[in-house]
């Protein structure tokens, strides 16, 4: 099912819509936001200078630091009395990023989330169980409102309370799960530990996942836990841009379609800021179109991806962004080698003897970087066999060496030893500042 006609327009029509909205957005932001007006004046750009989509590159970038410098509402372009909703980022350090919505912003946002839900296979017949934490985090209320707009029934479970999550899935006939991928895996493990086969005993057949990235091996692991019938897609957004609703995977699973009539994506070289051609990997930059409360131009997301304009089998003509390969600020430099946690995850999830949960600790010992990866065994009987453990450890090290180009330390632990996360999983701890 396709929610909006704008998803199937010819490329020229999409770009005409974008250019009209971009001109209007730049005029609006220049007139309504003093911080933006200052940035544009310093860059020597006026609204009348924007006459084509390539002129977007004349505009200065917006950074997360701009939110911190103008906390809490200095970037807002409307009076507080025009706001109907506040949200804030889910970050755990420093001041949160505060965002706001007018009535129009809220309607546009939830309509875009309804599109994303449709892309992921949701229908008005679904019973959707939301296992995101409610509160100022945009994910829960965003998916809640978008699914209701679609016509689905919503169970606002919130995160945690796994026993009750399972009870409601059984008693309410849940068909669709909204969660982070890591919590969905944990939930599936707990269901199977209770002797329940999700593919046979439950009606859950769709997962709409967000809040953290999902690699293809992790999707394969999801099918092992929930069953082959389980269609799991991921969607993309962040509080600064609106929350969920920027992009999402369709049932063809070949990248996340961007709602281009409301967002213009670019990919840049994260070091130079140069805009890269389609298909090149770099940092995602997003311009929001038509937002009233918090318009954003060329926001540097820090997320690494590429843009694909080839036709999609689903019939949508909107550009697709490849599933994220990491974040520019998540990159670890280990002995001069660039390492992303997603690279490690891809290797680990291809080893049948270990589970999907892992932790990475980076330390500095004797002036050298040491990376230790702790992973859980699926069968704790392996702990009784030194030879089998040693063989498994060497096999994992070999796979990681081939992928990363450097040696790692592996620690194998019993099943269910590692912490489970109800929200975003914290996989990496960098202790190098504490050692020499």
Secondary structure, DSSP 8 states (H G I E B T S, - for coil): ----GGGG--HHHHHHHHHHHHHHHHHHHHHH-HHHHHHHHHHT--GGG--SGGGGGGS--B-HHHHHHTTTTTT--S-GGG--EEEE---SSSS--EEEE-HHHHHHHHHHHHHHHHHTT--TT-EEEE-S--SS-HHHHHHHHHHHHHT-EEE---S--HHHHHHHHHHHT--EEEE-HHHHHHHHHHHHHTT--HHHH----EEEE-SS---HHHHHHHHHHH-TT-EEEEEEEETTTTEEEEEEE-TT-SSEEE-TTTEEEEEE-TTT--B--TT--EEEEEEE-S-SSS--SSEEEEEEE-EE-S--TTS--S-EE----EETTT-EEETTEEE-HHHHHHHHTT-TTEEEEEEEEEEEETTEEEEEEEEEES-GGGGG-HHHHHHHHHHHHHHHHHHHSS--EEEEE-TT-S---SSS---EEE-GGG--
